[in-house]
Each structure stands twice: as structure tokens, then as C-alpha cells.
Amino acid sequence: MRRAVEEAQSPLGMKCYDVIAQLDDLLQEAKAEGAIKDGVTGRDLYLATLGLAWVAQHSEDPKRLYELLARGWMA
């Protein structure tokens, strides 16, 4: 998945870019409402989620990591 983000020409890469574009749209709305910090991008959120999914498999307390992702972006 990480490589797909870097390789836009691959079939999986195209899907990743679609998801990132949709996240960018959602984040713009959330930023306008003051719910998300400026500077956070769809790519940031996508990569953070991807990384968290991998790390959670190796964590004793994945819920704590999910909370950090869910609340750490908030203004």
C-alpha cells in the first residue's frame, strides 16, 4: 500500500490517489468548521492510518493508538 502511494501508475496506486483525493475534500470541510488543524492533508491521514493499521498488529494497546489518531489531529 505504501508503495502504491508513490507509484501513481499502478492500478492500486490509482485507487490510493482516489482515496487521498476524497480525504482531502473531507478535510477541507472539517477545516472550514475549525475541527481539523490547518496543514493536515489527505495524504497525511492516509499514511497515518496505513501506518497505524500495521503498528496496531504489534501493539499491546492498539486502542490507545487509535485514540491518538482520532484525536491527535483535532485543533
C-alpha positions as CSV (number, residue, x, y, z in Angstrom):
1,M,0.0,0.0,0.0
2,R,2.8,2.4,0.9
3,R,4.5,1.8,-2.5
4,A,1.2,2.3,-4.2
5,V,1.0,5.9,-2.9
6,E,4.4,6.5,-4.6
7,E,3.5,4.7,-7.8
8,A,0.6,6.6,-9.3
9,Q,0.6,4.5,-12.5
10,S,-0.1,1.2,-10.8
11,P,-3.7,0.0,-10.5
12,L,-3.5,0.1,-6.8
13,G,-1.8,3.5,-6.9
14,M,-4.8,4.9,-8.8
15,K,-7.1,3.7,-6.1
16,C,-4.9,5.2,-3.4
17,Y,-5.0,8.5,-5.1
18,D,-8.8,8.4,-5.3
19,V,-9.0,7.8,-1.6
20,I,-6.5,10.5,-0.8
21,A,-8.4,13.0,-3.0
22,Q,-11.7,12.1,-1.2
23,L,-9.9,12.6,2.2
24,D,-8.7,16.0,1.0
25,D,-12.2,17.0,0.2
26,L,-13.5,15.8,3.6
27,L,-10.6,17.6,5.4
28,Q,-11.3,20.9,3.7
29,E,-14.9,20.8,5.0
30,A,-13.6,19.9,8.5
31,K,-11.0,22.7,8.4
32,A,-13.7,25.2,7.4
33,E,-15.6,24.1,10.5
34,G,-12.5,24.5,12.7
35,A,-12.4,20.8,13.5
36,I,-9.1,20.0,11.9
37,K,-5.7,21.7,12.1
38,D,-4.5,23.6,9.1
39,G,-1.8,21.8,7.1
40,V,-3.2,18.3,7.5
41,T,-3.6,16.6,4.1
42,G,-5.5,13.6,2.9
43,R,-2.1,12.0,2.2
44,D,-1.1,12.6,5.8
45,L,-4.2,11.0,7.1
46,Y,-4.0,8.1,4.6
47,L,-0.4,7.3,5.5
48,A,-1.0,7.7,9.3
49,T,-3.9,5.3,9.1
50,L,-1.9,2.9,7.0
51,G,0.9,3.0,9.5
52,L,-1.4,2.7,12.4
53,A,-3.0,-0.4,11.0
54,W,0.4,-2.0,10.7
55,V,1.6,-0.9,14.1
56,A,-1.7,-1.9,15.9
57,Q,-1.0,-5.5,14.9
58,H,2.2,-5.3,17.1
59,S,0.9,-3.2,19.9
60,E,-0.2,-4.3,23.4
61,D,-2.7,-1.4,23.4
62,P,-4.0,-0.6,19.9
63,K,-6.9,1.3,21.3
64,R,-4.6,3.9,22.6
65,L,-3.0,4.3,19.2
66,Y,-6.5,4.6,17.6
67,E,-7.4,7.4,20.1
68,L,-4.2,9.2,19.2
69,L,-5.0,9.1,15.5
70,A,-8.7,10.1,16.1
71,R,-8.0,13.0,18.5
72,G,-4.4,14.0,17.7
73,W,-5.4,15.8,14.6
74,M,-8.0,18.0,16.3
75,A,-7.5,21.7,16.8
